[in-house]
Amino acid sequence: MGEANPTPVVSLRGVGKSYRAVRALAGVDLDVLPGEVHCLAGENGAGKSTLIKVLTGAVNRDEGEYRVAGTPVRTGFTPAEARAAGIGVVYQELSLLPDLSVGDNLCLGRLPNRAGVVDRRGQRAAAERMLDRVGLRGLDLSTVVGELPTATRQLVEIARVLGHDAKLVIFDEPTTALSTAEADELLERIRALRAEGVAVLYVSHRLEEMFAIGDRVTVLRDGTHVTTRPMAEFDHDSLIQAMVGRTITNLYPGQRATPGPVRLEVRGLRPVGFPEPVDLTVRAGEVVGLAGLLGSGRSELLRAVFGADPKLAGTVLVDGERVDTGTPRAAARAGLGLLTEDRKESGLMLGLSIEENVAMASLPRISPLGLIRPGRVRRHVRAATEGLRVKFGEWSDPVSSLSGGNQQKTLVARWRATGAKVLLLDEPTKGVDVGAKADIYQVVADLAAAGLAVVVVSSYLPELLGLCDRIVVIREQRVAGELDAATATEEDVLRLASPVGDTSSSHANSAPGTGAAHPEEVQ
């Protein structure tokens, strides 16, 4: 970090922010120094997003002092002023325009010009300099951004932020949509920024990333500043305790349910894009993971089982009875539940209350003849959310007022409330803090112990290995093999998932009826 006592790039003292009766930040202090990676840790709802908005001018603080490079910042600080001051942010949901070219995105809003005419040569030179800084030398500037892989789009976004002469780059959950290799590459780029003297504020629920690149960490809890310390002073358990205010000794439930009879059976299912049909069985009390690289077809397979995506062929049976999964409504009536990857696009009804969102899928069950009894609905909702630690004000509050982790818990509670026999979970802890993850894992284990068959899609391999009994690996829209989660390693999963990898493994199993319908095609 160079100087002994460098001036912080940004500094907050006693900053507070309220939304009506909700205190989002209270007396928060923060210093981010040049040439350091400063991590920001906390549960969903701890105040991390509000703090980022204050730093970038998206919202104004109610009280406290904010300085940029030692200079006081006025209360009405705007996003434009933040950019001009060298503060840039890379969000989980990128801000690039997908229909424009790489070059146009990089120079959008600040096109070089001569006498009012766009200087295309100058634009190209500026764009190439930006790309070179993030390791994308040679990328065709005319390429439409929407055609780029996610990881490349993210690097283009970082290049655009750096093009504003950023002194501080804020990364908000940057690896959520990236593969393990892509995430590692991004962390290398962040290390390079640190070496250049750029300050980095890094926000992630993946604690291993913080330990890999963090110099210091500030922990927030319930909108308050808990501590700021060197990352080296923490281990995994002590950081979690600082974040959640309680000790989480075992992230994954240790007691596994004893599998019963086959509850879910999939015969010859062929989702659109799959060259061959797939067979799958899941027993009552069993948690089975679906692993695979991005684009492998793991989510499409899960959605086809539920009827959310079309299929070319196949049969789904629950407790030995063939069920209609032609539509999601029919699948839900048959005892299946699906938690989608994108909770806001296809899961939550953001305009409805928390109570309505939990109860909506089970109203036919608890309200015969369409007669809704509020007291009965309330008791049903409370039972469904028990143990999930959903943090909210009133049941009537809009679900949009909840943090991301509490929104995810609401969706888990919704399907728990239906009395489903089979639960299909697509990235159930995406964007969720470690405390909420522990709560969700325990509920999944409890549901399995109650006799449900659970199928989990996750891009986070430790989650699959810690939560599941078996892992079925999907590679290029085919079942590549099956692993015993108790003995498998992350390397075993990646070996099966990789298109050119060696799939031979002492843990692999392609027995008919247990995951791979066509073992002879496993390569």
Secondary structure in CASP SS format (residue, H / E / C, confidence):
PFRMAT SS
TARGET T0000
AUTHOR 0000-0000-0000
METHOD secondary structure of the structure
MODEL  1
M C 1.00
G C 1.00
E C 1.00
A C 1.00
N C 1.00
P C 1.00
T C 1.00
P C 1.00
V C 1.00
V E 1.00
S E 1.00
L E 1.00
R E 1.00
G E 1.00
V E 1.00
G E 1.00
K E 1.00
S E 1.00
Y E 1.00
R C 1.00
A C 1.00
V E 1.00
R E 1.00
A E 1.00
L E 1.00
A E 1.00
G E 1.00
V E 1.00
D E 1.00
L E 1.00
D E 1.00
V E 1.00
L C 1.00
P C 1.00
G C 1.00
E C 1.00
V E 1.00
H E 1.00
C E 1.00
L E 1.00
A E 1.00
G C 1.00
E C 1.00
N C 1.00
G C 1.00
A C 1.00
G C 1.00
K H 1.00
S H 1.00
T H 1.00
L H 1.00
I H 1.00
K H 1.00
V H 1.00
L H 1.00
T H 1.00
G C 1.00
A C 1.00
V C 1.00
N C 1.00
R C 1.00
D C 1.00
E E 1.00
G E 1.00
E E 1.00
Y E 1.00
R E 1.00
V E 1.00
A C 1.00
G C 1.00
T E 1.00
P E 1.00
V C 1.00
R C 1.00
T C 1.00
G C 1.00
F C 1.00
T C 1.00
P H 1.00
A H 1.00
E H 1.00
A H 1.00
R H 1.00
A H 1.00
A C 1.00
G C 1.00
I E 1.00
G E 1.00
V E 1.00
V E 1.00
Y C 1.00
Q C 1.00
E C 1.00
L C 1.00
S C 1.00
L C 1.00
L C 1.00
P C 1.00
D C 1.00
L C 1.00
S E 1.00
V H 1.00
G H 1.00
D H 1.00
N H 1.00
L H 1.00
C H 1.00
L C 1.00
G C 1.00
R C 1.00
L C 1.00
P C 1.00
N E 1.00
R E 1.00
A C 1.00
G C 1.00
V E 1.00
V E 1.00
D C 1.00
R H 1.00
R H 1.00
G H 1.00
Q H 1.00
R H 1.00
A H 1.00
A H 1.00
A H 1.00
E H 1.00
R H 1.00
M H 1.00
L H 1.00
D H 1.00
R H 1.00
V C 1.00
G C 1.00
L C 1.00
R C 1.00
G C 1.00
L C 1.00
D C 1.00
L C 1.00
S C 1.00
T C 1.00
V E 1.00
V H 1.00
G H 1.00
E H 1.00
L C 1.00
P C 1.00
T H 1.00
A H 1.00
T H 1.00
R H 1.00
Q H 1.00
L H 1.00
V H 1.00
E H 1.00
I H 1.00
A H 1.00
R H 1.00
V H 1.00
L H 1.00
G C 1.00
H C 1.00
D C 1.00
A C 1.00
K C 1.00
L E 1.00
V E 1.00
I E 1.00
F E 1.00
D E 1.00
E C 1.00
P C 1.00
T C 1.00
T C 1.00
A C 1.00
L C 1.00
S C 1.00
T H 1.00
A H 1.00
E H 1.00
A H 1.00
D H 1.00
E H 1.00
L H 1.00
L H 1.00
E H 1.00
R H 1.00
I H 1.00
R H 1.00
A H 1.00
L H 1.00
R H 1.00
A H 1.00
E C 1.00
G C 1.00
V C 1.00
A E 1.00
V E 1.00
L E 1.00
Y E 1.00
V E 1.00
S C 1.00
H C 1.00
R C 1.00
L H 1.00
E H 1.00
E H 1.00
M H 1.00
F H 1.00
A H 1.00
I H 1.00
G C 1.00
D C 1.00
R E 1.00
V E 1.00
T E 1.00
V E 1.00
L E 1.00
R E 1.00
D C 1.00
G C 1.00
T E 1.00
H E 1.00
V E 1.00
T E 1.00
T E 1.00
R E 1.00
P E 1.00
M H 1.00
A H 1.00
E H 1.00
F C 1.00
D C 1.00
H H 1.00
D H 1.00
S H 1.00
L H 1.00
I H 1.00
Q H 1.00
A H 1.00
M H 1.00
V H 1.00
G C 1.00
R C 1.00
T C 1.00
I C 1.00
T C 1.00
N C 1.00
L C 1.00
Y C 1.00
P C 1.00
G C 1.00
Q C 1.00
R C 1.00
A C 1.00
T C 1.00
P C 1.00
G C 1.00
P C 1.00
V E 1.00
R E 1.00
L E 1.00
E E 1.00
V E 1.00
R E 1.00
G E 1.00
L E 1.00
R E 1.00
P E 1.00
V C 1.00
G C 1.00
F C 1.00
P C 1.00
E C 1.00
P C 1.00
V E 1.00
D E 1.00
L E 1.00
T E 1.00
V E 1.00
R E 1.00
A C 1.00
G C 1.00
E C 1.00
V E 1.00
V E 1.00
G E 1.00
L E 1.00
A E 1.00
G C 1.00
L C 1.00
L C 1.00
G C 1.00
S C 1.00
G C 1.00
R H 1.00
S H 1.00
E H 1.00
L H 1.00
L H 1.00
R H 1.00
A H 1.00
V H 1.00
F H 1.00
G C 1.00
A C 1.00
D C 1.00
P C 1.00
K E 1.00
L E 1.00
A E 1.00
G E 1.00
T E 1.00
V E 1.00
L E 1.00
V E 1.00
D C 1.00
G C 1.00
E E 1.00
R E 1.00
V C 1.00
D C 1.00
T C 1.00
G C 1.00
T C 1.00
P H 1.00
R H 1.00
A H 1.00
A H 1.00
A H 1.00
R H 1.00
A C 1.00
G C 1.00
L E 1.00
G E 1.00
L E 1.00
L E 1.00
T C 1.00
E C 1.00
D C 1.00
R H 1.00
K H 1.00
E H 1.00
S H 1.00
G C 1.00
L C 1.00
M C 1.00
L C 1.00
G C 1.00
L C 1.00
S E 1.00
I H 1.00
E H 1.00
E H 1.00
N H 1.00
V H 1.00
A H 1.00
M H 1.00
A H 1.00
S H 1.00
L H 1.00
P H 1.00
R H 1.00
I H 1.00
S C 1.00
P H 1.00
L H 1.00
G H 1.00
L C 1.00
I C 1.00
R C 1.00
P H 1.00
G H 1.00
R H 1.00
V H 1.00
R H 1.00
R H 1.00
H H 1.00
V H 1.00
R H 1.00
A H 1.00
A H 1.00
T H 1.00
E C 1.00
G C 1.00
L C 1.00
R C 1.00
V C 1.00
K C 1.00
F C 1.00
G C 1.00
E C 1.00
W C 1.00
S C 1.00
D C 1.00
P E 1.00
V H 1.00
S H 1.00
S H 1.00
L C 1.00
S C 1.00
G H 1.00
G H 1.00
N H 1.00
Q H 1.00
Q H 1.00
K H 1.00
T H 1.00
L H 1.00
V H 1.00
A H 1.00
R H 1.00
W H 1.00
R H 1.00
A H 1.00
T C 1.00
G C 1.00
A C 1.00
K C 1.00
V E 1.00
L E 1.00
L E 1.00
L E 1.00
D E 1.00
E C 1.00
P C 1.00
T C 1.00
K C 1.00
G C 1.00
V C 1.00
D C 1.00
V H 1.00
G H 1.00
A H 1.00
K H 1.00
A H 1.00
D H 1.00
I H 1.00
Y H 1.00
Q H 1.00
V H 1.00
V H 1.00
A H 1.00
D H 1.00
L H 1.00
A H 1.00
A H 1.00
A C 1.00
G C 1.00
L C 1.00
A E 1.00
V E 1.00
V E 1.00
V E 1.00
V E 1.00
S C 1.00
S C 1.00
Y C 1.00
L H 1.00
P H 1.00
E H 1.00
L H 1.00
L H 1.00
G H 1.00
L H 1.00
C C 1.00
D C 1.00
R E 1.00
I E 1.00
V E 1.00
V E 1.00
I E 1.00
R E 1.00
E C 1.00
Q C 1.00
R E 1.00
V E 1.00
A E 1.00
G E 1.00
E E 1.00
L E 1.00
D E 1.00
A C 1.00
A C 1.00
T C 1.00
A C 1.00
T C 1.00
E H 1.00
E H 1.00
D H 1.00
V H 1.00
L H 1.00
R H 1.00
L H 1.00
A H 1.00
S C 1.00
P C 1.00
V C 1.00
G C 1.00
D C 1.00
T C 1.00
S C 1.00
S C 1.00
S C 1.00
H C 1.00
A E 1.00
N E 1.00
S C 1.00
A C 1.00
P C 1.00
G C 1.00
T C 1.00
G C 1.00
A C 1.00
A C 1.00
H C 1.00
P H 1.00
E H 1.00
E H 1.00
V C 1.00
Q C 1.00
END
